[in-house]
Amino acid sequence: MGLDFILDELKSLKDHALMREYKTIESAQGPYVQINGKSYLSFCSNNYLGLADHPKIKQAAIAAINQYGWGIGASRLVAGNMILHQELEKKIAEFKSTEAALLFPTGYMANVGAVCALVGREDIIIGDKLNHASIIDGCRQSGATFRVYPHNNTSQLESLLQRSSKYRRRMVVTDSVFSMDGDTAPLPEIVEITQKYDAILMVDDAHATGVFGQHGKGMIEHYRLEGKIDIIMGSLSKAIGSIGGFIAGSKHLIDFLKNKARSFIYTTALPPAACAASLAGLTLIQEDTSLIDKLWENVRYLKTQLSEFISNISAESPIIPIIIGSAEDALNLSTRLYENGILIPAIRPPTVPLGTSRLRISLMATHSKEDINRLINTLKPQMAQIAQKVTI
Ligand SMILES: Cc1ncc(COP(=O)(O)O)c(C=O)c1O
């Protein structure tokens, strides 16, 4: 009795190839990482521009530690609001073309905090079926009626909005780039529909920030939707190479969240050095878009190479999934790649629906053509061995 159920559940996870375990990285995050003293070519990081280990970002963090120390010791509203938080929020607002922005310790907390602050029992929140777990958790915790529409199905979204006039507030929430499929939401259409029904629109731009748009400002820049999205969420932990999450929007929205978002209010502020690193990351992107160009060059190259032996490769973003099917097959393939010095963990349920376990390849600007060729040369014979027809 007591905690005995844990052993049963762990056994069941192992039996179904669903046990999650992590590898321990002994080096900086880059295209190559060291594990157990051996070098592995990594295709599983959200460090899209390779900034996590960029000299300018490291220098900025070190300088901030020297000036402000490391820890904060308080939440923003108590005594943890430092000058670098303010500077970073100003920079994010400018980057996202909004009036203001608010930092959260992580993107996860930004999503949960914003959703729970904005909707409650009298409201409805409508989201894409493949939205990120942090949005789903926010929707569930908010107490609002929560409905999902089939992935990217805007006519179903519209029909849910049509049938939701009895609610006090109606909010629509979608990822701009879907984290496990790498495809993108039809944002212009979603904007039009939400405006038609006078609903609030929240967009999670975590994987588009630093990647999409001519200046890396995200999907809002890509589609020229400045001023048309009520709530823009983003993460500083992916292409920006740092840590933290944010909400960008009107000044009123930000003032409201400062007062109502529990995951902002009841937690210690980000360390100033993390803010300095994010500021440096955003500045780097603003000053030089060549890393973004290189990232997209890699996406196009990998797509061409993969398409030669896998049908229907969709490469709308640097996240390129190869759907395998069963968790066991995906895990076996990942293990064989690992034995050949390539790191791509298998993504399995509950992160993705049953029967769609996959390898989620993610590319970085710092991958070379030789790195991509090595992936292809290792993957190709392994894929040939998988009897099941592979579809994306
Ligand atoms: C779409 C999406 N939203 C939000 C998050 C959470 O961001 P963070 O890692 O900064 O907590 C992630 C991260 O995995 C994500 O993929």
The ligand as an ORCA input file, in Angstrom:
! r2SCAN-3c Opt
* xyz 0 1
  C       4.681     25.962    -27.865
  C       5.328     26.112    -26.530
  N       4.830     26.979    -25.660
  C       5.371     27.164    -24.457
  C       6.481     26.455    -24.051
  C       7.055     26.683    -22.702
  O       8.157     27.525    -22.794
  P       9.364     27.426    -21.758
  O      10.221     26.294    -22.192
  O      10.010     28.758    -21.833
  O       8.745     27.164    -20.420
  C       7.055     25.541    -24.925
  C       8.272     24.800    -24.518
  O       8.463     23.664    -24.658
  C       6.456     25.349    -26.194
  O       6.965     24.438    -27.045
*
